Amino acid sequence: MTPKELRALTVKELTQLARKHGLTGISSLKKEQLVRKLAAAIRRTKQVSAKKRTSASATRSRKVSKTSSAKKRTAASAKKTPSKNKAAASRRNGTPSRSSPAVARQIKQFHLECRQRQELATTSGNGRADQVTLSVLDSYWLRVQWSITSEKVRRAQAALAQEWHSSVPVLRLLEIGDRSTTNTTETVLRDIRIHGGVNCWFIDVDNPPRTFRVDLGYLAPSGKFFVLARSNLATTPSRRSRPSTETSWEYQMGAGRMDPAQTPRPVSEAIGEFVPVRKGSLRPGETAFPFELDAELVVHGWTAPGAQVTLQGENIPLRPDGSFTVRFAMPNARQVIPAVATSPDGARQQTIVLAVERNTKVLEPLVRESHS
């Protein structure tokens, strides 16, 4: 406020304003004396505020100048350091450079393996439908086989959008409730993570008899599930059911040497339909003669109830009577399968090493000349 503005105020207003500025001993002063003291106090306040603003501005300018200088030095140092020196520094620090050809190959291989694990398509289409077949092997094992077209996988990719790259292929196992009423229920038991490059999977189940169905699809991190195809219903038989043939499935397939009549503890108590893997089928007009042969390895045994059994380091679930059955893929190679059984109290352990070799040879086809 200027002296002129101060003189327009009353003595009471001037006294209150003077106290706000910290002036003392003003009760006996006249109006003109109050105006002069207030004007001097206001000038001092303005000078102090101006000094503070100047100091703060100078501090900010110094900080900006230091930051700019540091950035310039960093940029100049980066320009002076060749890429070879950067790679050498990375090697000295134990950190591989992303520009290294070896690292680039590893990254490319990693992305390729991720795409292969995610790819479930088994055919390009050509009129074949997407389907999933669920078969019962015995009271405790199911077999899932599928045929998925590339077009269906592309639909899943479009539907999942940005979540596609982080989604994983799964088999969703569902239990079907009582079908004798109209209120049939479906309960999701678990999601089984699978991978591409195969067209069948084995699923262990318990508490027979039960009815199951399987959905094949992609599960996103958000919980969204895109179904590629759904299977038929399959019911596991009771443990007390007997195989439909006189001999056990293992004996027919040559996986066991025992006489079925002397088997003290049958490991496959009820057998369902065995569905072979078919990679293709003839279309009308084709003259080729297809013939394919595959094999599976069935490992079965029994031990004391409550014991722990591992095959190739993996824990194997036992039935209440201590028996177990495990099915393995049987590639054209030699397999070594160590089996370790640990007693229920953990005091004793036994190890059996099973070595199996498959050697499949495909001979040249024989074409007989037609006779009139």
C-alpha positions as CSV (number, residue, x, y, z in Angstrom):
1,M,0.0,0.0,0.0
2,T,1.2,3.5,-0.8
3,P,1.3,6.3,1.8
4,K,-1.7,7.9,0.1
5,E,-3.7,4.7,0.4
6,L,-2.7,4.4,4.1
7,R,-3.9,8.0,4.9
8,A,-7.3,7.0,3.6
9,L,-7.7,4.5,6.5
10,T,-8.9,5.2,10.0
11,V,-6.6,5.2,13.0
12,K,-8.2,2.0,14.2
13,E,-7.5,0.3,10.8
14,L,-4.0,1.6,10.7
15,T,-3.4,0.2,14.2
16,Q,-4.6,-3.2,13.3
17,L,-2.5,-3.2,10.1
18,A,0.6,-2.2,12.1
19,R,0.2,-5.1,14.5
20,K,-0.1,-7.5,11.6
21,H,3.3,-6.2,10.4
22,G,4.8,-6.8,13.9
23,L,5.0,-3.1,14.9
24,T,5.0,-2.3,18.7
25,G,4.6,0.8,20.8
26,I,2.1,2.4,18.5
27,S,-0.8,3.1,20.9
28,S,0.4,6.7,21.5
29,L,1.3,7.6,17.9
30,K,-0.7,10.0,15.8
31,K,-2.2,9.0,12.4
32,E,0.7,10.6,10.3
33,Q,3.3,8.8,12.5
34,L,1.4,5.5,12.0
35,V,1.3,6.1,8.2
36,R,5.1,6.7,8.1
37,K,5.9,3.6,10.2
38,L,3.6,1.3,8.1
39,A,5.0,2.6,4.8
40,A,8.6,1.8,6.0
41,A,7.5,-1.7,7.2
42,I,5.8,-2.5,3.9
43,R,9.0,-1.4,2.0
44,R,11.1,-3.7,4.1
45,T,8.7,-6.7,3.5
46,K,8.9,-6.1,-0.2
47,Q,12.7,-6.0,-0.2
48,V,12.9,-9.3,1.8
49,S,10.4,-11.1,-0.6
50,A,12.4,-9.8,-3.7
51,K,15.6,-11.2,-2.2
52,K,14.0,-14.6,-1.6
53,R,12.7,-14.8,-5.1
54,T,16.0,-13.9,-6.6
55,S,17.8,-16.5,-4.5
56,A,15.3,-19.3,-5.4
57,S,15.6,-18.4,-9.1
58,A,19.4,-18.6,-9.0
59,T,19.2,-22.0,-7.3
60,R,17.0,-23.4,-10.0
61,S,19.2,-22.0,-12.7
62,R,22.2,-23.7,-11.1
63,K,20.4,-27.1,-11.0
64,V,19.3,-26.8,-14.6
65,S,22.8,-25.9,-15.6
66,K,24.3,-28.9,-13.8
67,T,21.7,-31.3,-15.3
68,S,22.3,-30.1,-18.8
69,S,26.1,-30.3,-18.4
70,A,25.8,-33.9,-17.1
71,K,23.6,-34.9,-20.1
72,K,26.1,-33.4,-22.5
73,R,29.0,-35.2,-20.9
74,T,27.1,-38.6,-21.0
75,A,26.2,-38.0,-24.7
76,A,29.7,-37.1,-25.6
77,S,31.1,-40.2,-23.7
78,A,28.6,-42.4,-25.6
79,K,29.6,-41.0,-28.9
80,K,33.3,-41.6,-28.1
81,T,32.8,-45.3,-27.1
82,P,32.6,-47.6,-30.1
83,S,30.2,-50.6,-30.2
84,K,33.2,-53.0,-29.9
85,N,34.2,-51.4,-26.6
86,K,30.6,-51.7,-25.4
87,A,30.5,-55.4,-26.2
88,A,33.9,-55.8,-24.5
89,A,32.6,-54.0,-21.4
90,S,29.6,-56.3,-21.4
91,R,31.8,-59.4,-21.5
92,R,33.9,-58.1,-18.7
93,N,30.9,-57.5,-16.6
94,G,29.5,-61.0,-17.4
95,T,26.4,-59.5,-19.2
96,P,26.0,-60.7,-22.8
97,S,25.3,-57.9,-25.3
98,R,22.0,-58.1,-27.1
99,S,23.8,-57.3,-30.4
100,S,25.9,-60.5,-30.0
101,P,25.0,-63.0,-32.8
102,A,24.9,-65.9,-30.3
103,V,22.4,-64.0,-28.1
104,A,20.3,-63.0,-31.1
105,R,20.1,-66.7,-32.1
106,Q,19.1,-67.7,-28.6
107,I,16.4,-65.1,-28.5
108,K,15.1,-66.2,-31.9
109,Q,15.1,-69.9,-30.8
110,F,13.3,-69.0,-27.6
111,H,10.5,-67.2,-29.5
112,L,10.3,-70.1,-32.0
113,E,9.9,-72.7,-29.2
114,C,7.2,-70.5,-27.5
115,R,5.2,-70.4,-30.8
116,Q,5.6,-74.2,-31.2
117,R,4.4,-74.9,-27.7
118,Q,1.3,-72.7,-28.3
119,E,0.4,-74.1,-31.7
120,L,-2.3,-76.7,-31.4
121,A,-3.2,-77.0,-35.1
122,T,-2.8,-80.5,-36.5
123,T,-4.1,-79.8,-40.0
124,S,-4.6,-76.9,-42.4
125,G,-8.2,-77.7,-42.9
126,N,-9.3,-79.2,-46.3
127,G,-12.8,-79.9,-45.2
128,R,-11.8,-81.6,-41.9
129,A,-13.7,-80.5,-38.8
130,D,-12.3,-79.6,-35.4
131,Q,-13.0,-82.4,-33.0
132,V,-11.9,-83.8,-29.7
133,T,-12.3,-87.5,-28.8
134,L,-12.4,-88.7,-25.2
135,S,-11.8,-92.4,-24.6
136,V,-11.7,-94.5,-21.5
137,L,-8.6,-96.7,-21.0
138,D,-9.5,-98.0,-17.6
139,S,-11.1,-97.0,-14.3
140,Y,-8.4,-94.4,-13.6
141,W,-7.1,-93.2,-17.0
142,L,-8.7,-91.2,-19.9
143,R,-7.2,-90.6,-23.3
144,V,-7.8,-87.4,-25.2
145,Q,-7.2,-87.1,-29.0
146,W,-7.8,-84.0,-31.1
147,S,-7.7,-82.7,-34.6
148,I,-7.7,-78.9,-34.9
149,T,-7.5,-76.8,-38.0
150,S,-5.3,-73.7,-38.5
151,E,-8.3,-71.6,-39.1
152,K,-9.7,-72.4,-35.7
153,V,-6.4,-71.4,-34.0
154,R,-6.5,-68.1,-36.0
155,R,-10.0,-67.4,-34.6
156,A,-8.7,-67.9,-31.1
157,Q,-5.8,-65.5,-31.7
158,A,-8.3,-62.9,-33.0
159,A,-10.6,-63.4,-30.0
160,L,-7.9,-63.2,-27.4
161,A,-6.4,-60.1,-29.0
162,Q,-3.6,-58.7,-26.8
163,E,-3.8,-61.6,-24.4
164,W,-2.9,-64.2,-27.2
165,H,0.8,-64.1,-26.6
166,S,0.5,-64.8,-22.9
167,S,-2.2,-67.4,-23.2
168,V,-1.5,-71.2,-22.8
169,P,-3.1,-74.2,-24.4
170,V,-5.0,-76.3,-21.8
171,L,-7.4,-79.3,-21.5
172,R,-10.2,-78.4,-19.2
173,L,-11.5,-81.5,-17.4
174,L,-15.2,-81.3,-16.4
175,E,-17.3,-83.8,-14.4
176,I,-20.8,-84.3,-15.6
177,G,-23.4,-84.7,-12.9
178,D,-26.5,-86.9,-12.8
179,R,-27.9,-87.1,-16.3
180,S,-31.1,-88.9,-15.3
181,T,-32.7,-85.5,-14.6
182,T,-33.0,-82.3,-16.6
183,N,-30.7,-80.4,-14.3
184,T,-27.5,-81.9,-15.5
185,T,-24.5,-80.1,-13.9
186,E,-21.0,-79.6,-15.1
187,T,-18.1,-79.1,-12.6
188,V,-14.7,-77.9,-13.7
189,L,-12.2,-80.2,-12.0
190,R,-8.9,-78.8,-13.3
191,D,-7.1,-77.2,-16.2
192,I,-4.3,-79.3,-17.6
193,R,-1.6,-77.3,-19.4
194,I,-0.4,-79.0,-22.6
195,H,1.8,-78.0,-25.6
196,G,1.8,-78.1,-29.3
197,G,3.4,-80.8,-31.4
198,V,1.2,-83.6,-30.1
199,N,-2.4,-84.6,-30.8
200,C,-3.2,-86.8,-27.7
201,W,-2.9,-86.7,-24.0
202,F,-3.5,-89.0,-21.0
203,I,-5.5,-87.8,-17.9
204,D,-5.5,-89.6,-14.6
205,V,-8.8,-89.6,-12.7
206,D,-10.1,-91.2,-9.5
207,N,-13.2,-92.4,-7.6
208,P,-14.8,-94.4,-10.5
209,P,-17.4,-94.6,-11.9
210,R,-17.7,-91.0,-13.0
211,T,-18.6,-89.2,-16.3
212,F,-16.3,-86.7,-17.8
213,R,-16.0,-84.2,-20.7
214,V,-13.0,-82.3,-22.0
215,D,-12.7,-78.8,-23.5
216,L,-9.6,-78.0,-25.6
217,G,-8.7,-74.3,-25.8
218,Y,-6.5,-71.4,-24.8
219,L,-6.5,-69.9,-21.3
220,A,-5.5,-66.3,-20.9
221,P,-4.0,-64.8,-17.7
222,S,-7.2,-62.9,-17.1
223,G,-9.1,-66.2,-16.8
224,K,-10.7,-65.9,-20.3
225,F,-11.0,-69.3,-21.9
226,F,-11.5,-69.7,-25.6
227,V,-12.8,-73.2,-26.5
228,L,-11.5,-74.7,-29.7
229,A,-13.5,-77.9,-29.5
230,R,-15.5,-80.1,-27.0
231,S,-15.3,-83.8,-26.6
232,N,-17.9,-86.5,-26.2
233,L,-18.9,-87.8,-22.8
234,A,-17.0,-90.7,-21.3
235,T,-17.8,-92.7,-18.2
236,T,-15.1,-94.6,-16.3
237,P,-16.3,-98.1,-15.1
238,S,-16.3,-99.4,-11.6
239,R,-13.1,-100.8,-10.1
240,R,-14.8,-104.2,-9.8
241,S,-15.7,-104.3,-13.5
242,R,-13.8,-106.9,-15.6
243,P,-12.4,-106.5,-19.0
244,S,-14.7,-107.3,-21.9
245,T,-12.3,-109.9,-23.2
246,E,-10.9,-112.9,-21.4
247,T,-7.3,-111.6,-21.3
248,S,-6.2,-108.3,-20.0
249,W,-5.3,-105.4,-22.3
250,E,-1.6,-105.5,-21.2
251,Y,-1.3,-109.2,-22.1
252,Q,-2.9,-108.8,-25.5
253,M,-0.6,-105.9,-26.3
254,G,2.5,-107.9,-25.2
255,A,3.4,-105.5,-22.4
256,G,3.4,-108.3,-19.8
257,R,4.7,-111.8,-19.7
258,M,2.4,-113.2,-17.0
259,D,-0.4,-115.6,-17.6
260,P,-3.7,-113.6,-17.1
261,A,-5.1,-116.4,-15.1
262,Q,-2.2,-116.2,-12.7
263,T,-2.2,-112.4,-12.3
264,P,-2.6,-111.8,-8.6
265,R,-3.4,-108.1,-8.9
266,P,-4.8,-106.9,-12.2
267,V,-3.7,-103.4,-12.9
268,S,-6.1,-102.6,-15.7
269,E,-9.5,-103.6,-14.3
270,A,-11.8,-102.2,-17.0
271,I,-10.8,-101.3,-20.6
272,G,-12.5,-98.9,-22.9
273,E,-12.1,-98.5,-26.6
274,F,-8.5,-98.0,-27.8
275,V,-8.4,-95.2,-30.4
276,P,-5.3,-95.3,-32.6
277,V,-3.6,-92.1,-33.8
278,R,-4.6,-91.3,-37.4
279,K,-2.6,-88.6,-39.2
280,G,-4.8,-88.5,-42.2
281,S,-7.5,-90.2,-44.3
282,L,-8.0,-91.0,-47.9
283,R,-10.1,-88.6,-50.0
284,P,-12.2,-89.8,-53.0
285,G,-10.1,-90.4,-56.0
286,E,-6.8,-91.1,-54.1
287,T,-5.1,-94.4,-54.9
288,A,-2.5,-94.4,-52.1
289,F,-2.7,-97.3,-49.6
290,P,-2.1,-95.9,-46.0
291,F,-0.6,-98.0,-43.3
292,E,0.5,-96.6,-40.0
293,L,1.8,-98.3,-36.8
294,D,2.4,-96.8,-33.4
295,A,3.1,-98.1,-30.0
296,E,2.8,-97.1,-26.3
297,L,4.6,-98.3,-23.2
298,V,2.5,-99.4,-20.2
299,V,4.3,-99.6,-16.9
300,H,2.4,-101.2,-14.1
301,G,3.2,-102.7,-10.7
302,W,2.2,-102.7,-7.1
303,T,3.8,-102.1,-3.6
304,A,2.7,-101.7,-0.1
305,P,-0.4,-99.4,0.3
306,G,0.7,-95.9,1.5
307,A,4.2,-96.2,0.0
308,Q,5.7,-93.6,-2.4
309,V,6.6,-94.5,-6.0
310,T,8.5,-92.3,-8.5
311,L,9.1,-93.0,-12.2
312,Q,11.8,-90.8,-13.8
313,G,11.7,-88.6,-10.7
314,E,8.0,-88.0,-10.9
315,N,5.6,-89.0,-8.1
316,I,3.1,-91.7,-9.3
317,P,-0.4,-91.8,-7.6
318,L,-1.2,-95.2,-6.1
319,R,-4.5,-96.9,-5.8
320,P,-5.7,-97.8,-2.3
321,D,-4.4,-101.4,-2.8
322,G,-0.9,-100.1,-3.7
323,S,-1.2,-100.8,-7.5
324,F,-0.4,-98.3,-10.2
325,T,-0.5,-98.0,-14.0
326,V,1.4,-95.4,-16.1
327,R,1.4,-95.0,-19.9
328,F,4.3,-93.6,-21.7
329,A,4.9,-92.5,-25.3
330,M,7.2,-94.9,-27.0
331,P,9.4,-93.1,-29.5
332,N,11.7,-94.9,-31.9
333,A,14.6,-94.9,-29.4
334,R,15.9,-96.4,-26.2
335,Q,14.3,-95.4,-22.9
336,V,15.7,-95.8,-19.4
337,I,13.0,-95.5,-16.7
338,P,14.2,-95.7,-13.1
339,A,11.5,-96.6,-10.6
340,V,12.0,-96.0,-6.9
341,A,9.6,-97.2,-4.1
342,T,9.9,-95.9,-0.6
343,S,8.2,-97.6,2.3
344,P,5.4,-95.7,4.2
345,D,7.6,-95.1,7.2
346,G,10.5,-94.0,4.9
347,A,12.9,-96.5,6.4
348,R,13.3,-98.7,3.3
349,Q,13.7,-98.0,-0.4
350,Q,13.9,-100.2,-3.5
351,T,15.0,-99.2,-7.0
352,I,14.2,-101.0,-10.4
353,V,15.6,-99.7,-13.7
354,L,13.5,-100.5,-16.7
355,A,15.3,-100.2,-20.1
356,V,13.1,-100.4,-23.3
357,E,14.1,-99.9,-26.9
358,R,11.9,-99.5,-29.9
359,N,13.3,-100.0,-33.4
360,T,10.8,-99.5,-36.1
361,K,11.7,-100.1,-39.7
362,V,9.5,-99.2,-42.7
363,L,10.1,-101.5,-45.7
364,E,9.7,-100.6,-49.3
365,P,6.1,-101.2,-50.5
366,L,5.3,-104.1,-52.6
367,V,3.1,-103.5,-55.7
368,R,1.7,-106.6,-57.3
369,E,0.9,-106.6,-61.0
370,S,-2.8,-107.0,-61.7
371,H,-3.7,-110.2,-63.5
372,S,-6.6,-110.5,-66.0
